[in-house]
Amino acid sequence: MNFHSVFLALGLLTIAGTLVSLRREYIRAEYSVSWLVVGIILTGLAAFPRLLDGVARDLGVRPEACFLIAGGTLISALVFEISRVVSRLRDENVMLAQRVAILEYQIGELSKDGTQDR
């Protein structure tokens, strides 16, 4: 079994796993797109070995190393995207917690004012 077959299987498993997770609602649609792109690129590179071999020859590396570099780059980009999303969600969570605290304070002040008027 050559490395093209292994990476073809990995690409197809990534696509299949993403689609199953999406179907079972383990992953949201907007996040599944990144995983599908990674799977499609890996599958495409493995399915068309001449393209990968030509790029590897131009870079002066072995095709296996070129494939690993491409896969590592894709995974790194995916991890960066996930980090960006997590950071944005954290900031939104802090903002919402602050708004809730302000509303709780205002409700407490209103209930105090209502009992003092009587």
Order of alpha helices (4+ residues) and beta strands (2+ residues): alpha-alpha-alpha-alpha
